[in-house]
Amino acid sequence: MKRLVYLLAHNHFDPTWRRCFDRPAVYNGVTVRGYAEVEAHAINAWLDLAPRGYTFHEGQAVVWRTYLQRHPERKAAVQAYAQSGLLDIILAGETIQDTVLGTAEGLVRNFLVAQPFYRDLVGADHPGLRIATVEDAFGNSPNYPQVLKGVGAEAVGWLSYRTLDEHIWVGIDGTKLPCLDLHPAGHSGAFAKHMPCPDCQGVGCATCAQTGLRFVDGFDLDTLAHSITEALSTHADAPWVAIRFLTEEVRPDARVVDFIEQWNREHADSEIRFSTPLELYRQ
């Protein structure tokens, strides 16, 4: 029997980190494009690759709301891929929170203000919304399992900086949520920031196709292959492993699809599939 490798392709989106969000910033004459623009380039690249089976997941309402305000013509495609299972809109609320700074009321409100948008985009019963994410949250409040379960979460994943030692996250009130972080896994990705175009200093020109950016795209496929091989070896008794294929700003890459097709032709004992958090939860 072939062992399965679930590849969870994901762009880590920071609404504000080293950039403004919905507007550019000018520093010493250089225009630094905002995150909303960078995120749109990533989402558009994924939409171009989705017909080849490239999956995606993201749940921050502010990311999708801003993207669709700028690209309303893509809403139907986003909804169709969410319905087909290629896209998981996961439970993140308006933004990923630093859960140890906000009050309990603030933690709840972060999800409540996102609910109308979730319902409009994918419907309240979208299965991806059963999976909560705490990615890059800079702390995990002991109240959070109760909060997450109260807003519909059945499981949670990607506790950052303060990870769990067990498969169940128990809140201060005794609320229990399964945690996806301890499954047989590996990690790979590409971490880079798109610099301002040197020809126009970020303003936009023919060289950068008016984006104002010098894209630094391209995944290290050798590292990805090594991560997969290492995960299969480390978890030799597991029937499947999950590789979290994480990037910061680097856009989804067609070469990854080619890589998967080549791997599956050349390896009789394993098969790579693009996957989503919901599929992982169902395992």
C-alpha positions in Angstrom: 0.0 0.0 0.0 1.3 3.5 -0.9 1.9 5.9 2.0 0.2 9.2 1.5 1.9 12.6 1.8 -0.6 15.4 2.4 0.8 18.7 1.2 -0.9 21.6 2.9 0.0 24.6 0.8 -0.5 27.8 2.7 0.6 31.5 2.6 1.0 33.0 6.0 -0.7 36.4 5.8 0.2 39.2 8.2 -2.2 42.1 7.8 0.5 44.3 9.5 4.1 43.2 9.8 6.9 45.2 8.1 4.2 46.8 5.8 1.1 48.8 6.1 -2.1 46.8 5.3 -4.4 48.5 2.8 -2.1 51.3 1.6 1.5 51.8 0.6 4.1 53.6 2.8 6.8 55.9 1.6 10.2 55.8 3.3 13.2 57.8 2.1 11.7 58.1 -1.3 10.9 54.4 -1.6 7.3 53.2 -1.9 6.7 50.0 0.1 3.6 48.3 -1.1 1.0 47.2 1.5 0.1 43.7 2.5 -3.3 43.8 0.9 -1.5 44.1 -2.5 1.0 41.3 -1.7 -1.8 39.1 -0.5 -3.8 39.7 -3.6 -0.8 38.6 -5.8 -0.6 35.4 -3.8 -4.4 34.7 -4.0 -4.4 35.5 -7.7 -1.5 33.1 -8.3 -3.3 30.4 -6.3 -6.6 30.9 -8.3 -4.6 30.4 -11.5 -3.3 27.1 -10.2 -6.4 25.8 -8.5 -7.6 24.1 -11.7 -4.5 21.9 -11.4 -5.6 20.8 -7.9 -3.5 23.3 -5.9 -5.2 23.8 -2.6 -5.3 26.8 -0.3 -6.5 27.7 3.2 -6.9 31.1 4.9 -9.5 32.4 7.4 -8.8 35.9 8.4 -11.9 37.8 7.3 -10.0 41.1 6.8 -7.8 39.4 4.2 -10.7 38.0 2.1 -12.9 41.1 2.6 -10.2 43.4 1.4 -9.2 41.1 -1.5 -12.8 40.9 -2.7 -13.4 44.6 -2.4 -10.5 45.1 -4.8 -11.3 42.0 -7.0 -15.1 41.5 -6.9 -14.9 39.6 -10.1 -13.1 36.7 -8.3 -15.8 36.1 -5.7 -17.6 33.4 -7.6 -14.3 31.5 -8.2 -13.4 31.7 -4.5 -16.9 30.4 -3.5 -16.7 27.6 -6.1 -13.3 26.4 -4.8 -14.5 26.6 -1.2 -17.5 24.4 -2.1 -15.4 21.9 -4.1 -12.9 21.4 -1.2 -9.9 23.0 -2.9 -10.2 26.0 -0.5 -10.7 25.9 3.3 -12.0 29.2 4.8 -10.8 28.3 8.3 -11.9 29.9 11.6 -9.6 32.8 12.3 -12.0 35.6 13.0 -11.3 39.1 11.7 -7.6 38.6 12.3 -5.3 36.2 14.1 -5.2 37.5 17.7 -2.5 37.7 20.3 -4.7 35.8 22.7 -2.9 36.7 25.9 -3.3 40.4 25.5 -7.0 40.8 24.7 -9.8 40.4 27.2 -12.1 37.4 26.9 -14.8 39.7 25.5 -12.4 40.9 22.9 -11.4 37.4 21.9 -15.1 36.5 21.3 -15.8 39.7 19.4 -13.0 39.0 17.0 -15.0 36.1 15.7 -18.5 37.6 16.0 -17.6 40.6 13.7 -16.3 38.1 11.1 -19.4 35.9 11.1 -21.6 38.0 8.7 -18.7 37.9 6.2 -18.2 34.2 6.6 -21.9 33.6 6.0 -22.0 35.8 2.9 -18.8 34.2 1.4 -19.2 30.5 2.1 -22.2 30.0 4.4 -22.3 29.3 8.1 -22.1 25.5 7.5 -18.9 25.7 5.5 -16.9 22.7 6.9 -13.6 24.6 6.9 -15.0 26.8 9.6 -14.9 23.8 12.0 -11.1 24.1 12.1 -9.7 27.0 14.1 -6.2 28.3 13.6 -3.9 30.0 16.2 -1.1 30.5 13.7 1.5 33.0 14.8 -0.7 34.1 17.8 2.2 35.1 20.1 0.6 33.3 23.0 -2.3 30.9 23.8 -4.8 32.1 26.4 -6.2 29.4 28.7 -9.6 30.8 27.9 -9.2 30.1 24.2 -10.6 26.5 23.9 -13.8 27.8 25.5 -13.9 30.7 23.1 -13.2 28.6 20.0 -15.7 25.9 20.8 -18.3 28.6 21.5 -17.9 30.0 18.0 -18.2 26.6 16.3 -14.7 25.1 16.3 -14.4 21.3 16.5 -10.6 21.3 16.4 -7.7 23.7 16.4 -4.3 23.8 14.9 -0.9 25.5 14.6 -0.4 26.8 18.2 2.6 29.0 17.8 5.4 29.5 20.2 3.7 27.6 23.1 3.0 24.2 21.7 1.0 21.4 23.2 2.5 18.1 24.5 -0.8 16.2 23.9 -3.5 15.9 21.3 -6.2 17.7 23.4 -6.1 21.3 24.4 -7.9 21.7 27.7 -9.1 25.2 28.6 -9.2 26.7 32.0 -12.9 25.8 32.4 -12.3 22.2 31.2 -13.4 22.7 27.6 -11.5 20.3 25.4 -10.6 20.7 21.7 -8.6 18.2 19.6 -5.3 19.7 18.4 -4.0 18.9 14.9 -0.3 19.7 15.7 1.0 16.3 16.8 0.1 14.3 13.7 3.0 12.7 11.7 4.3 15.8 10.0 7.1 17.7 8.3 7.6 21.3 7.3 9.0 23.1 4.2 8.5 26.4 2.5 9.9 29.6 1.3 10.4 32.7 3.4 11.2 36.0 1.6 9.9 39.5 1.3 9.2 41.1 -2.0 11.4 44.2 -2.2 10.4 47.5 -3.9 11.2 47.4 -7.6 14.7 49.0 -8.0 13.8 50.6 -11.3 11.0 52.7 -10.0 11.6 52.6 -6.2 8.2 50.9 -5.7 6.1 53.4 -7.6 5.2 51.1 -10.5 6.8 50.9 -14.0 7.0 48.7 -17.1 9.8 46.6 -15.5 7.6 45.4 -12.6 4.3 45.4 -14.6 3.1 48.4 -12.4 3.2 46.2 -9.3 6.0 48.2 -7.6 7.5 44.9 -6.5 10.5 42.8 -7.3 9.1 39.4 -6.7 11.3 36.8 -5.2 9.2 33.8 -6.2 10.5 30.3 -6.4 10.4 27.4 -4.0 13.4 25.2 -3.2 12.1 22.0 -4.5 15.1 20.0 -3.4 14.4 21.1 0.2 10.8 20.1 -0.2 11.9 16.7 -1.5 14.2 16.4 1.5 11.4 17.3 4.0 9.1 14.7 2.5 11.7 12.0 2.6 12.7 12.9 6.2 9.1 12.9 7.3 8.4 9.5 5.8 11.5 8.1 7.4 10.9 9.7 10.8 7.3 8.4 10.9 8.0 5.1 9.2 5.1 3.3 10.8 2.5 6.0 9.9 0.3 5.4 6.9 0.4 9.1 6.1 2.3 12.2 6.9 1.4 15.9 6.4 3.8 18.5 5.1 2.9 22.0 6.0 4.1 23.8 2.9 4.3 27.3 4.3 5.4 30.6 2.7 5.3 34.2 3.8 5.0 36.3 0.6 6.2 33.9 -2.1 3.3 33.1 -4.4 2.0 29.7 -5.2 4.3 28.1 -7.8 3.3 25.9 -10.8 6.6 24.0 -10.4 5.2 22.5 -7.2 2.4 20.8 -9.3 5.0 19.5 -11.7 7.1 18.3 -8.7 4.1 16.3 -7.3 3.4 14.8 -10.7 7.0 13.7 -11.2 7.3 12.3 -7.6 4.1 10.2 -8.1 5.5 8.8 -11.3 8.8 7.9 -9.8 7.9 6.6 -6.3 5.9 3.4 -6.1 5.8 3.4 -2.3 4.4 6.9 -1.7 2.0 9.4 -3.2 1.8 13.2 -2.7 -1.6 14.9 -2.7 -2.5 18.6 -2.2 -4.6 18.8 1.0 -6.4 21.1 3.4 -6.8 21.3 7.2 -10.3 19.8 6.9 -9.0 16.7 5.1 -6.3 16.4 7.8 -8.9 16.7 10.5 -10.9 13.9 8.9 -7.9 11.6 9.1 
